[in-house]
Amino acid sequence: MFRSLFRVLAVCGLSSVAVAQSGIPAYTPTPVTVPNTASYLTRDGKIQIVGNDGWEDMMAKFDALFIQTHPGFKRELLPVMKGSSVAIPALQTGVSAMAPMARAMWEDDRFAFNRLRGYDPVDIHIGYAAFGPRDGRKSPPGIYVNAKNPIGGLTIEQVRQILTEGAKGGSITRWSQLGLKGPWAKRAIHIYGLDEGSGGTLAFRSQFLEDRTFARTYEALPKAADIGEAIADDPYGIALMGFFDASKLPSVRPLPVATTPGTPFLLPTYENVSNENVAFPAYLHVYIDREPGKPLDPFVKEYIRMLLSESGQAIIASQRDTDEGYVPLSPDKIGTELSKLD
């Protein structure tokens, strides 16, 4: 088995170091065909997959792995990596076999898909979209403060109490409520973030803030750079940031967050992300079109089975030192994602 895996990894430009962790199923290819009637075929019969541009290198390796492990497969694969914003519309209209994305689907895309199809796309997690902090490269969405702020960290519930209205235990509006002394003791917490109606902000609020309304003092700024500058200039500020490289702003630092009271405050380092031991996991998503009660397209099922195998996860592991910094899925989550294919 491992000799076969090493040959596959060599084809994909990987080394044996990238072999995925134990507990991840080995990939046993199953023959599959795609009928000429498949809507995602181009005019010349290629299988089109439209998705996130950051996946380009990884998709090339996935496609090479699929072709290598299916020697009798007659179709060519055509990845069209133009960005997450076009992935769901392409899936919705049937011109893409699946929608690979480095962020969660936004609500307007979900609404449009559901209005046309009568159901939501199925969301498969195959890994994580980032880790950090990394100098010169993005970190996943999280909470940031001024570097002078002495606070050691927050729990996720405290984050909700600061950022939103109606949180359990009441709102936290002053630094003294978090035990800070000195000049912070009498100061209000200044909250910064992106437009409350932006797709990324709405997605974060839905996933991690129990979909509650943002606090009245939440100050929305146009761009991530504006938020970073505001925190750098404001020792009493706190910010909700999306994917962001804070290394250019030495006056800003990411704040460790604990998932529950009494557990450690943790940053989204590679180890913590790979074990999904983080408050705000940012997944690599593959959305698929599956009508409830009907079987999944055989090609789509086989391809995603490959992504969730040790061979597919090894390809994701190869992205660690790239600009994207993708991370394989925690092994104990693989079974849950595979079950979505049945």
Sequence and secondary structure as in RCSB ss.txt:
>XXXX:A:sequence
MFRSLFRVLAVCGLSSVAVAQSGIPAYTPTPVTVPNTASYLTRDGKIQIVGNDGWEDMMAKFDALFIQTHPGFKR
ELLPVMKGSSVAIPALQTGVSAMAPMARAMWEDDRFAFNRLRGYDPVDIHIGYAAFGPRDGRKSPPGIYVNAKNP
IGGLTIEQVRQILTEGAKGGSITRWSQLGLKGPWAKRAIHIYGLDEGSGGTLAFRSQFLEDRTFARTYEALPKAA
DIGEAIADDPYGIALMGFFDASKLPSVRPLPVATTPGTPFLLPTYENVSNENVAFPAYLHVYIDREPGKPLDPFV
KEYIRMLLSESGQAIIASQRDTDEGYVPLSPDKIGTELSKLD
>XXXX:A:secstr
 HHHHHHHHHHTT  GGG   TTS           TT TTB TTS EEEEE GGGHHHHHHHHHHHHHH TT   
 EEEEE  HHHHHHHHHTT SS EEESS   HHHHHHHHHHHSS  EEEEEEES    BTTB B SEEEEETT  
   EEHHHHHHHHBSS TT    BGGGGT  GGGTT B EEEEE TTSHHHHHHHHHHSTT  B TTEEEESSHH
HHHHHHHH TTEEEEESSB GGG TTEEE  EESSTTS  B   HHHHHTT SSS  EEEEEE   TTS   HHH
HHHHHHHTSHHHHHHHHTTTTSSS  EE  GGGHHHHHHTT 
